[in-house]
Amino acid sequence: MPARIYKQPKPAGQSGLAGTREWVFEYGQAAPRRQDALMGWTGSQDTQSQLRLYFESCDEAVAYAEREHVAYEVEAPVQRIRKPKVYADNFRSDRIQNWTH
């Protein structure tokens, strides 16, 4: 599988943007995963698929992939839709829904 270059999305349960500014380079899975018969753990012979490299820009990640001769796919980040909210809108007289406590 080709490597994946993407920008980390914002966590849904948090309002902060920490860790979303860097581009992530993940190697694809080259070997299938298998389950250990004794313990039941899932493992793989492919240790490269466990690596994550972080870059400041997409161009740096693409340059690394080309320098190392690794096939890659770039995933464009999804633009956030920001809907500003005002607390006073809860008490507007032309509000569609009834105001309840």
Biopython code that builds the backbone (N, CA, C, O; Angstrom):
import numpy as np
from Bio.PDB.StructureBuilder import StructureBuilder

atoms = [
    (1, "MET", "N", (0.839, -1.185, 0.000)),
    (1, "MET", "CA", (0.000, 0.000, 0.000)),
    (1, "MET", "C", (0.881, 1.244, 0.000)),
    (1, "MET", "O", (1.962, 1.244, 0.587)),
    (2, "PRO", "N", (0.419, 2.295, -0.655)),
    (2, "PRO", "CA", (1.212, 3.523, -0.651)),
    (2, "PRO", "C", (1.151, 4.227, 0.702)),
    (2, "PRO", "O", (0.236, 4.014, 1.497)),
    (3, "ALA", "N", (2.141, 5.061, 0.932)),
    (3, "ALA", "CA", (2.165, 5.858, 2.153)),
    (3, "ALA", "C", (1.085, 6.931, 2.080)),
    (3, "ALA", "O", (0.628, 7.302, 0.999)),
    (4, "ARG", "N", (0.691, 7.415, 3.236)),
    (4, "ARG", "CA", (-0.378, 8.404, 3.325)),
    (4, "ARG", "C", (0.183, 9.685, 3.922)),
    (4, "ARG", "O", (0.828, 9.654, 4.970)),
    (5, "ILE", "N", (-0.059, 10.811, 3.259)),
    (5, "ILE", "CA", (0.352, 12.115, 3.768)),
    (5, "ILE", "C", (-0.919, 12.907, 4.005)),
    (5, "ILE", "O", (-1.706, 13.129, 3.085)),
    (6, "TYR", "N", (-1.115, 13.332, 5.245)),
    (6, "TYR", "CA", (-2.343, 14.045, 5.595)),
    (6, "TYR", "C", (-2.093, 15.006, 6.749)),
    (6, "TYR", "O", (-1.060, 14.949, 7.415)),
    (7, "LYS", "N", (-3.049, 15.876, 6.967)),
    (7, "LYS", "CA", (-3.001, 16.805, 8.088)),
    (7, "LYS", "C", (-3.987, 16.299, 9.133)),
    (7, "LYS", "O", (-5.138, 16.005, 8.811)),
    (8, "GLN", "N", (-3.543, 16.198, 10.381)),
    (8, "GLN", "CA", (-4.361, 15.659, 11.455)),
    (8, "GLN", "C", (-5.596, 16.531, 11.674)),
    (8, "GLN", "O", (-5.457, 17.747, 11.805)),
    (9, "PRO", "N", (-6.802, 15.953, 11.719)),
    (9, "PRO", "CA", (-8.008, 16.754, 11.972)),
    (9, "PRO", "C", (-8.149, 17.105, 13.451)),
    (9, "PRO", "O", (-7.506, 16.498, 14.307)),
    (10, "LYS", "N", (-8.985, 18.077, 13.734)),
    (10, "LYS", "CA", (-9.253, 18.485, 15.109)),
    (10, "LYS", "C", (-10.061, 17.399, 15.802)),
    (10, "LYS", "O", (-10.990, 16.852, 15.208)),
    (11, "PRO", "N", (-9.726, 17.075, 17.050)),
    (11, "PRO", "CA", (-10.526, 16.068, 17.770)),
    (11, "PRO", "C", (-11.957, 16.550, 17.959)),
    (11, "PRO", "O", (-12.180, 17.723, 18.258)),
    (12, "ALA", "N", (-12.918, 15.668, 17.789)),
    (12, "ALA", "CA", (-14.318, 16.055, 17.880)),
    (12, "ALA", "C", (-14.725, 16.413, 19.300)),
    (12, "ALA", "O", (-15.601, 17.256, 19.492)),
    (13, "GLY", "N", (-14.115, 15.798, 20.289)),
    (13, "GLY", "CA", (-14.515, 16.030, 21.670)),
    (13, "GLY", "C", (-13.798, 17.187, 22.331)),
    (13, "GLY", "O", (-14.038, 17.459, 23.507)),
    (14, "GLN", "N", (-12.921, 17.882, 21.610)),
    (14, "GLN", "CA", (-12.159, 18.973, 22.213)),
    (14, "GLN", "C", (-12.211, 20.182, 21.309)),
    (14, "GLN", "O", (-12.368, 20.063, 20.094)),
    (15, "SER", "N", (-12.076, 21.352, 21.917)),
    (15, "SER", "CA", (-12.158, 22.576, 21.134)),
    (15, "SER", "C", (-10.792, 23.066, 20.672)),
    (15, "SER", "O", (-10.719, 23.926, 19.794)),
    (16, "GLY", "N", (-9.716, 22.546, 21.234)),
    (16, "GLY", "CA", (-8.376, 23.013, 20.891)),
    (16, "GLY", "C", (-7.890, 22.493, 19.558)),
    (16, "GLY", "O", (-8.417, 21.517, 19.024)),
    (17, "LEU", "N", (-6.871, 23.160, 19.022)),
    (17, "LEU", "CA", (-6.296, 22.782, 17.729)),
    (17, "LEU", "C", (-4.879, 22.244, 17.867)),
    (17, "LEU", "O", (-4.138, 22.207, 16.885)),
    (18, "ALA", "N", (-4.488, 21.825, 19.073)),
    (18, "ALA", "CA", (-3.134, 21.307, 19.285)),
    (18, "ALA", "C", (-2.922, 20.048, 18.455)),
    (18, "ALA", "O", (-3.777, 19.163, 18.420)),
    (19, "GLY", "N", (-1.775, 19.977, 17.789)),
    (19, "GLY", "CA", (-1.439, 18.795, 17.000)),
    (19, "GLY", "C", (-2.069, 18.760, 15.625)),
    (19, "GLY", "O", (-1.961, 17.747, 14.934)),
    (20, "THR", "N", (-2.726, 19.836, 15.201)),
    (20, "THR", "CA", (-3.377, 19.827, 13.887)),
    (20, "THR", "C", (-2.617, 20.659, 12.866)),
    (20, "THR", "O", (-3.066, 20.782, 11.726)),
    (21, "ARG", "N", (-1.495, 21.227, 13.234)),
    (21, "ARG", "CA", (-0.765, 22.099, 12.320)),
    (21, "ARG", "C", (0.289, 21.350, 11.502)),
    (21, "ARG", "O", (0.755, 21.861, 10.484)),
    (22, "GLU", "N", (0.666, 20.154, 11.934)),
    (22, "GLU", "CA", (1.710, 19.402, 11.252)),
    (22, "GLU", "C", (1.117, 18.420, 10.243)),
    (22, "GLU", "O", (-0.034, 18.003, 10.365)),
    (23, "TRP", "N", (1.920, 18.064, 9.254)),
    (23, "TRP", "CA", (1.540, 17.053, 8.274)),
    (23, "TRP", "C", (2.113, 15.720, 8.731)),
    (23, "TRP", "O", (3.248, 15.657, 9.205)),
    (24, "VAL", "N", (1.339, 14.665, 8.592)),
    (24, "VAL", "CA", (1.723, 13.326, 9.052)),
    (24, "VAL", "C", (2.015, 12.443, 7.843)),
    (24, "VAL", "O", (1.265, 12.426, 6.867)),
    (25, "PHE", "N", (3.113, 11.719, 7.934)),
    (25, "PHE", "CA", (3.502, 10.750, 6.899)),
    (25, "PHE", "C", (3.419, 9.367, 7.532)),
    (25, "PHE", "O", (4.164, 9.066, 8.464)),
    (26, "GLU", "N", (2.516, 8.523, 7.031)),
    (26, "GLU", "CA", (2.353, 7.154, 7.526)),
    (26, "GLU", "C", (2.630, 6.174, 6.404)),
    (26, "GLU", "O", (2.076, 6.292, 5.311)),
    (27, "TYR", "N", (3.493, 5.204, 6.680)),
    (27, "TYR", "CA", (3.744, 4.150, 5.709)),
    (27, "TYR", "C", (2.517, 3.259, 5.598)),
    (27, "TYR", "O", (1.784, 3.092, 6.573)),
    (28, "GLY", "N", (2.286, 2.690, 4.435)),
    (28, "GLY", "CA", (1.181, 1.760, 4.250)),
    (28, "GLY", "C", (1.525, 0.393, 4.810)),
    (28, "GLY", "O", (2.682, 0.127, 5.136)),
    (29, "GLN", "N", (0.551, -0.455, 4.922)),
    (29, "GLN", "CA", (0.746, -1.803, 5.454)),
    (29, "GLN", "C", (1.258, -2.711, 4.338)),
    (29, "GLN", "O", (0.565, -2.918, 3.342)),
    (30, "ALA", "N", (2.473, -3.257, 4.497)),
    (30, "ALA", "CA", (3.066, -4.116, 3.477)),
    (30, "ALA", "C", (2.805, -5.592, 3.739)),
    (30, "ALA", "O", (2.767, -6.391, 2.804)),
    (31, "ALA", "N", (2.625, -5.960, 5.004)),
    (31, "ALA", "CA", (2.382, -7.365, 5.351)),
    (31, "ALA", "C", (1.047, -7.464, 6.086)),
    (31, "ALA", "O", (0.668, -6.544, 6.810)),
    (32, "PRO", "N", (0.336, -8.575, 5.904)),
    (32, "PRO", "CA", (-0.949, -8.703, 6.597)),
    (32, "PRO", "C", (-0.763, -8.897, 8.105)),
    (32, "PRO", "O", (0.249, -9.431, 8.558)),
    (33, "ARG", "N", (-1.741, -8.462, 8.853)),
    (33, "ARG", "CA", (-1.717, -8.673, 10.303)),
    (33, "ARG", "C", (-2.224, -10.070, 10.600)),
    (33, "ARG", "O", (-3.049, -10.622, 9.871)),
    (34, "ARG", "N", (-1.714, -10.628, 11.682)),
    (34, "ARG", "CA", (-2.158, -11.959, 12.074)),
    (34, "ARG", "C", (-2.328, -12.009, 13.582)),
    (34, "ARG", "O", (-1.718, -11.227, 14.312)),
    (35, "GLN", "N", (-3.144, -12.913, 14.034)),
    (35, "GLN", "CA", (-3.429, -13.041, 15.449)),
    (35, "GLN", "C", (-2.534, -14.116, 16.057)),
    (35, "GLN", "O", (-2.371, -15.202, 15.501)),
    (36, "ASP", "N", (-1.958, -13.787, 17.211)),
    (36, "ASP", "CA", (-1.113, -14.726, 17.919)),
    (36, "ASP", "C", (-1.978, -15.842, 18.510)),
    (36, "ASP", "O", (-3.011, -15.567, 19.121)),
    (37, "ALA", "N", (-1.564, -17.088, 18.330)),
    (37, "ALA", "CA", (-2.373, -18.218, 18.786)),
    (37, "ALA", "C", (-2.420, -18.326, 20.309)),
    (37, "ALA", "O", (-3.442, -18.728, 20.863)),
    (38, "LEU", "N", (-1.336, -17.974, 20.991)),
    (38, "LEU", "CA", (-1.267, -18.140, 22.437)),
    (38, "LEU", "C", (-1.987, -17.016, 23.183)),
    (38, "LEU", "O", (-2.835, -17.282, 24.034)),
    (39, "MET", "N", (-1.656, -15.772, 22.870)),
    (39, "MET", "CA", (-2.185, -14.632, 23.628)),
    (39, "MET", "C", (-3.380, -13.962, 22.956)),
    (39, "MET", "O", (-4.158, -13.272, 23.614)),
    (40, "GLY", "N", (-3.526, -14.164, 21.648)),
    (40, "GLY", "CA", (-4.632, -13.530, 20.949)),
    (40, "GLY", "C", (-4.345, -12.111, 20.507)),
    (40, "GLY", "O", (-5.247, -11.426, 20.023)),
    (41, "TRP", "N", (-3.099, -11.645, 20.662)),
    (41, "TRP", "CA", (-2.749, -10.297, 20.251)),
    (41, "TRP", "C", (-2.604, -10.240, 18.741)),
    (41, "TRP", "O", (-2.241, -11.228, 18.103)),
    (42, "THR", "N", (-2.886, -9.094, 18.184)),
    (42, "THR", "CA", (-2.718, -8.898, 16.750)),
    (42, "THR", "C", (-1.337, -8.317, 16.497)),
    (42, "THR", "O", (-0.931, -7.362, 17.158)),
    (43, "GLY", "N", (-0.617, -8.890, 15.544)),
    (43, "GLY", "CA", (0.728, -8.429, 15.235)),
    (43, "GLY", "C", (1.002, -8.511, 13.754)),
    (43, "GLY", "O", (0.187, -9.004, 12.975)),
    (44, "SER", "N", (2.178, -8.013, 13.379)),
    (44, "SER", "CA", (2.575, -8.014, 11.983)),
    (44, "SER", "C", (4.091, -8.051, 11.902)),
    (44, "SER", "O", (4.775, -7.611, 12.826)),
    (45, "GLN", "N", (4.608, -8.564, 10.821)),
    (45, "GLN", "CA", (6.043, -8.561, 10.589)),
    (45, "GLN", "C", (6.516, -7.213, 10.048)),
    (45, "GLN", "O", (7.716, -6.949, 9.988)),
    (46, "ASP", "N", (5.577, -6.373, 9.661)),
    (46, "ASP", "CA", (5.893, -5.081, 9.053)),
    (46, "ASP", "C", (5.995, -4.009, 10.132)),
    (46, "ASP", "O", (4.977, -3.533, 10.634)),
    (47, "THR", "N", (7.225, -3.626, 10.493)),
    (47, "THR", "CA", (7.395, -2.603, 11.525)),
    (47, "THR", "C", (7.299, -1.192, 10.960)),
    (47, "THR", "O", (7.084, -0.241, 11.711)),
    (48, "GLN", "N", (7.454, -1.044, 9.660)),
    (48, "GLN", "CA", (7.366, 0.293, 9.063)),
    (48, "GLN", "C", (5.959, 0.873, 9.182)),
    (48, "GLN", "O", (5.801, 2.091, 9.263)),
    (49, "SER", "N", (4.945, 0.025, 9.195)),
    (49, "SER", "CA", (3.573, 0.532, 9.277)),
    (49, "SER", "C", (3.277, 1.146, 10.637)),
    (49, "SER", "O", (2.247, 1.799, 10.801)),
    (50, "GLN", "N", (4.158, 0.952, 11.619)),
    (50, "GLN", "CA", (3.981, 1.534, 12.940)),
    (50, "GLN", "C", (4.580, 2.929, 13.046)),
    (50, "GLN", "O", (4.386, 3.611, 14.052)),
    (51, "LEU", "N", (5.306, 3.360, 12.021)),
    (51, "LEU", "CA", (5.978, 4.658, 12.067)),
    (51, "LEU", "C", (5.064, 5.786, 11.640)),
    (51, "LEU", "O", (4.248, 5.638, 10.730)),
    (52, "ARG", "N", (5.212, 6.909, 12.310)),
    (52, "ARG", "CA", (4.556, 8.163, 11.934)),
    (52, "ARG", "C", (5.609, 9.242, 11.932)),
    (52, "ARG", "O", (6.277, 9.470, 12.941)),
    (53, "LEU", "N", (5.762, 9.909, 10.799)),
    (53, "LEU", "CA", (6.712, 11.011, 10.703)),
    (53, "LEU", "C", (5.929, 12.312, 10.587)),
    (53, "LEU", "O", (4.908, 12.369, 9.902)),
    (54, "TYR", "N", (6.408, 13.357, 11.257)),
    (54, "TYR", "CA", (5.724, 14.644, 11.255)),
    (54, "TYR", "C", (6.573, 15.666, 10.515)),
    (54, "TYR", "O", (7.787, 15.737, 10.706)),
    (55, "PHE", "N", (5.911, 16.469, 9.655)),
    (55, "PHE", "CA", (6.582, 17.490, 8.865)),
    (55, "PHE", "C", (5.843, 18.816, 9.020)),
    (55, "PHE", "O", (4.645, 18.847, 9.300)),
    (56, "GLU", "N", (6.570, 19.893, 8.836)),
    (56, "GLU", "CA", (5.982, 21.236, 8.944)),
    (56, "GLU", "C", (5.065, 21.559, 7.769)),
    (56, "GLU", "O", (4.079, 22.278, 7.933)),
    (57, "SER", "N", (5.382, 21.035, 6.583)),
    (57, "SER", "CA", (4.570, 21.336, 5.406)),
    (57, "SER", "C", (4.379, 20.070, 4.569)),
    (57, "SER", "O", (5.088, 19.078, 4.736)),
    (58, "CYS", "N", (3.418, 20.138, 3.682)),
    (58, "CYS", "CA", (3.145, 19.011, 2.787)),
    (58, "CYS", "C", (4.308, 18.809, 1.816)),
    (58, "CYS", "O", (4.639, 17.677, 1.464)),
    (59, "ASP", "N", (4.921, 19.903, 1.389)),
    (59, "ASP", "CA", (6.035, 19.811, 0.445)),
    (59, "ASP", "C", (7.216, 19.048, 1.038)),
    (59, "ASP", "O", (7.890, 18.298, 0.331)),
    (60, "GLU", "N", (7.468, 19.235, 2.333)),
    (60, "GLU", "CA", (8.555, 18.509, 2.984)),
    (60, "GLU", "C", (8.262, 17.007, 3.024)),
    (60, "GLU", "O", (9.160, 16.193, 2.809)),
    (61, "ALA", "N", (7.020, 16.645, 3.296)),
    (61, "ALA", "CA", (6.640, 15.233, 3.346)),
    (61, "ALA", "C", (6.734, 14.598, 1.958)),
    (61, "ALA", "O", (7.193, 13.463, 1.825)),
    (62, "VAL", "N", (6.305, 15.317, 0.935)),
    (62, "VAL", "CA", (6.386, 14.802, -0.444)),
    (62, "VAL", "C", (7.844, 14.661, -0.862)),
    (62, "VAL", "O", (8.208, 13.684, -1.515)),
    (63, "ALA", "N", (8.684, 15.632, -0.491)),
    (63, "ALA", "CA", (10.104, 15.551, -0.822)),
    (63, "ALA", "C", (10.749, 14.343, -0.151)),
    (63, "ALA", "O", (11.583, 13.670, -0.757)),
    (64, "TYR", "N", (10.371, 14.063, 1.097)),
    (64, "TYR", "CA", (10.900, 12.884, 1.792)),
    (64, "TYR", "C", (10.490, 11.599, 1.066)),
    (64, "TYR", "O", (11.314, 10.708, 0.860)),
    (65, "ALA", "N", (9.217, 11.510, 0.680)),
    (65, "ALA", "CA", (8.728, 10.307, 0.001)),
    (65, "ALA", "C", (9.437, 10.102, -1.335)),
    (65, "ALA", "O", (9.773, 8.972, -1.688)),
    (66, "GLU", "N", (9.662, 11.161, -2.064)),
    (66, "GLU", "CA", (10.346, 11.037, -3.354)),
    (66, "GLU", "C", (11.820, 10.706, -3.169)),
    (66, "GLU", "O", (12.388, 9.943, -3.951)),
    (67, "ARG", "N", (12.445, 11.276, -2.136)),
    (67, "ARG", "CA", (13.852, 10.987, -1.875)),
    (67, "ARG", "C", (14.051, 9.524, -1.465)),
    (67, "ARG", "O", (15.057, 8.911, -1.822)),
    (68, "GLU", "N", (13.093, 8.965, -0.716)),
    (68, "GLU", "CA", (13.189, 7.578, -0.262)),
    (68, "GLU", "C", (12.529, 6.587, -1.236)),
    (68, "GLU", "O", (12.499, 5.387, -0.965)),
    (69, "HIS", "N", (12.003, 7.078, -2.359)),
    (69, "HIS", "CA", (11.352, 6.257, -3.384)),
    (69, "HIS", "C", (10.180, 5.459, -2.804)),
    (69, "HIS", "O", (10.074, 4.249, -3.004)),
    (70, "VAL", "N", (9.305, 6.165, -2.083)),
    (70, "VAL", "CA", (8.122, 5.566, -1.480)),
    (70, "VAL", "C", (6.891, 6.098, -2.208)),
    (70, "VAL", "O", (6.732, 7.309, -2.359)),
    (71, "ALA", "N", (6.027, 5.202, -2.656)),
    (71, "ALA", "CA", (4.770, 5.635, -3.277)),
    (71, "ALA", "C", (3.912, 6.295, -2.202)),
    (71, "ALA", "O", (3.886, 5.838, -1.060)),
    (72, "TYR", "N", (3.212, 7.365, -2.563)),
    (72, "TYR", "CA", (2.447, 8.112, -1.567)),
    (72, "TYR", "C", (1.163, 8.656, -2.163)),
    (72, "TYR", "O", (1.021, 8.784, -3.379)),
    (73, "GLU", "N", (0.228, 8.975, -1.270)),
    (73, "GLU", "CA", (-1.014, 9.662, -1.624)),
    (73, "GLU", "C", (-1.173, 10.830, -0.665)),
    (73, "GLU", "O", (-0.987, 10.680, 0.543)),
    (74, "VAL", "N", (-1.518, 11.995, -1.206)),
    (74, "VAL", "CA", (-1.721, 13.178, -0.376)),
    (74, "VAL", "C", (-3.221, 13.385, -0.206)),
    (74, "VAL", "O", (-3.963, 13.452, -1.186)),
    (75, "GLU", "N", (-3.659, 13.485, 1.050)),
    (75, "GLU", "CA", (-5.056, 13.763, 1.361)),
    (75, "GLU", "C", (-5.172, 15.230, 1.764)),
    (75, "GLU", "O", (-4.557, 15.666, 2.737)),
    (76, "ALA", "N", (-5.956, 15.975, 1.018)),
    (76, "ALA", "CA", (-6.132, 17.397, 1.320)),
    (76, "ALA", "C", (-6.956, 17.553, 2.591)),
    (76, "ALA", "O", (-7.913, 16.808, 2.803)),
    (77, "PRO", "N", (-6.595, 18.516, 3.443)),
    (77, "PRO", "CA", (-7.377, 18.696, 4.674)),
    (77, "PRO", "C", (-8.760, 19.264, 4.376)),
    (77, "PRO", "O", (-8.938, 20.057, 3.451)),
    (78, "VAL", "N", (-9.726, 18.844, 5.172)),
    (78, "VAL", "CA", (-11.098, 19.313, 5.010)),
    (78, "VAL", "C", (-11.229, 20.671, 5.701)),
    (78, "VAL", "O", (-10.802, 20.844, 6.843)),
    (79, "GLN", "N", (-11.820, 21.621, 4.996)),
    (79, "GLN", "CA", (-11.999, 22.952, 5.569)),
    (79, "GLN", "C", (-13.108, 22.928, 6.611)),
    (79, "GLN", "O", (-14.176, 22.361, 6.380)),
    (80, "ARG", "N", (-12.849, 23.542, 7.750)),
    (80, "ARG", "CA", (-13.843, 23.603, 8.814)),
    (80, "ARG", "C", (-14.889, 24.653, 8.483)),
    (80, "ARG", "O", (-14.568, 25.725, 7.968)),
    (81, "ILE", "N", (-16.132, 24.339, 8.781)),
    (81, "ILE", "CA", (-17.221, 25.300, 8.618)),
    (81, "ILE", "C", (-17.480, 25.908, 9.987)),
    (81, "ILE", "O", (-17.926, 25.224, 10.908)),
    (82, "ARG", "N", (-17.202, 27.178, 10.112)),
    (82, "ARG", "CA", (-17.365, 27.840, 11.394)),
    (82, "ARG", "C", (-18.685, 28.585, 11.415)),
    (82, "ARG", "O", (-18.962, 29.395, 10.530)),
    (83, "LYS", "N", (-19.493, 28.314, 12.416)),
    (83, "LYS", "CA", (-20.765, 28.994, 12.590)),
    (83, "LYS", "C", (-20.702, 29.807, 13.879)),
    (83, "LYS", "O", (-20.896, 29.262, 14.966)),
    (84, "PRO", "N", (-20.433, 31.100, 13.768)),
    (84, "PRO", "CA", (-20.359, 31.892, 14.992)),
    (84, "PRO", "C", (-21.713, 31.957, 15.682)),
    (84, "PRO", "O", (-22.745, 32.120, 15.030)),
    (85, "LYS", "N", (-21.704, 31.830, 16.993)),
    (85, "LYS", "CA", (-22.937, 31.850, 17.770)),
    (85, "LYS", "C", (-22.866, 32.986, 18.784)),
    (85, "LYS", "O", (-21.804, 33.289, 19.328)),
    (86, "VAL", "N", (-24.005, 33.599, 19.024)),
    (86, "VAL", "CA", (-24.107, 34.688, 19.979)),
    (86, "VAL", "C", (-25.124, 34.268, 21.045)),
    (86, "VAL", "O", (-26.208, 33.782, 20.722)),
    (87, "TYR", "N", (-24.769, 34.457, 22.300)),
    (87, "TYR", "CA", (-25.641, 34.053, 23.396)),
    (87, "TYR", "C", (-26.968, 34.810, 23.360)),
    (87, "TYR", "O", (-28.006, 34.257, 23.724)),
    (88, "ALA", "N", (-26.941, 36.054, 22.928)),
    (88, "ALA", "CA", (-28.159, 36.872, 22.902)),
    (88, "ALA", "C", (-29.199, 36.336, 21.912)),
    (88, "ALA", "O", (-30.385, 36.643, 22.036)),
    (89, "ASP", "N", (-28.762, 35.538, 20.933)),
    (89, "ASP", "CA", (-29.715, 34.975, 19.974)),
    (89, "ASP", "C", (-30.702, 34.009, 20.634)),
    (89, "ASP", "O", (-31.757, 33.732, 20.064)),
    (90, "ASN", "N", (-30.384, 33.499, 21.807)),
    (90, "ASN", "CA", (-31.302, 32.609, 22.521)),
    (90, "ASN", "C", (-32.566, 33.338, 22.962)),
    (90, "ASN", "O", (-33.597, 32.703, 23.182)),
    (91, "PHE", "N", (-32.503, 34.657, 23.095)),
    (91, "PHE", "CA", (-33.616, 35.433, 23.636)),
    (91, "PHE", "C", (-34.247, 36.368, 22.601)),
    (91, "PHE", "O", (-34.985, 37.282, 22.968)),
    (92, "ARG", "N", (-33.968, 36.151, 21.323)),
    (92, "ARG", "CA", (-34.549, 37.009, 20.283)),
    (92, "ARG", "C", (-36.052, 36.796, 20.202)),
    (92, "ARG", "O", (-36.544, 35.695, 20.450)),
    (93, "SER", "N", (-36.783, 37.855, 19.854)),
    (93, "SER", "CA", (-38.248, 37.765, 19.776)),
    (93, "SER", "C", (-38.714, 37.032, 18.518)),
    (93, "SER", "O", (-39.813, 36.477, 18.508)),
    (94, "ASP", "N", (-37.908, 37.017, 17.467)),
    (94, "ASP", "CA", (-38.300, 36.343, 16.224)),
    (94, "ASP", "C", (-37.720, 34.922, 16.138)),
    (94, "ASP", "O", (-37.552, 34.381, 15.045)),
    (95, "ARG", "N", (-37.426, 34.346, 17.258)),
    (95, "ARG", "CA", (-36.885, 32.997, 17.323)),
    (95, "ARG", "C", (-37.907, 31.975, 16.841)),
    (95, "ARG", "O", (-39.093, 32.113, 17.144)),
    (96, "ILE", "N", (-37.482, 30.953, 16.098)),
    (96, "ILE", "CA", (-38.391, 29.970, 15.510)),
    (96, "ILE", "C", (-38.920, 29.010, 16.583)),
    (96, "ILE", "O", (-40.121, 28.745, 16.630)),
    (97, "GLN", "N", (-38.050, 28.495, 17.430)),
    (97, "GLN", "CA", (-38.463, 27.550, 18.460)),
    (97, "GLN", "C", (-38.833, 28.289, 19.745)),
    (97, "GLN", "O", (-38.351, 29.392, 20.000)),
    (98, "ASN", "N", (-39.690, 27.672, 20.543)),
    (98, "ASN", "CA", (-40.050, 28.248, 21.825)),
    (98, "ASN", "C", (-38.861, 28.207, 22.756)),
    (98, "ASN", "O", (-38.062, 27.271, 22.732)),
    (99, "TRP", "N", (-38.755, 29.229, 23.572)),
    (99, "TRP", "CA", (-37.681, 29.256, 24.565)),
    (99, "TRP", "C", (-38.167, 28.532, 25.806)),
    (99, "TRP", "O", (-39.239, 28.835, 26.330)),
    (100, "THR", "N", (-37.375, 27.575, 26.278)),
    (100, "THR", "CA", (-37.743, 26.820, 27.479)),
    (100, "THR", "C", (-36.608, 26.877, 28.474)),
    (100, "THR", "O", (-35.466, 27.166, 28.116)),
    (101, "HIS", "N", (-36.927, 26.600, 29.724)),
    (101, "HIS", "CA", (-35.910, 26.619, 30.765)),
    (101, "HIS", "C", (-35.205, 25.309, 30.785)),
    (101, "HIS", "O", (-34.300, 25.108, 31.595)),
]
sb = StructureBuilder()
sb.init_structure("model")
sb.init_model(0)
sb.init_chain("A")
sb.init_seg("    ")
for serial, (resi, resn, name, xyz) in enumerate(atoms, 1):
    if name == "N":
        sb.init_residue(resn, " ", resi, " ")
    sb.init_atom(name, np.array(xyz, "f"), 0.0, 1.0, " ", f" {name:<3s}", serial, name[0])
structure = sb.get_structure()
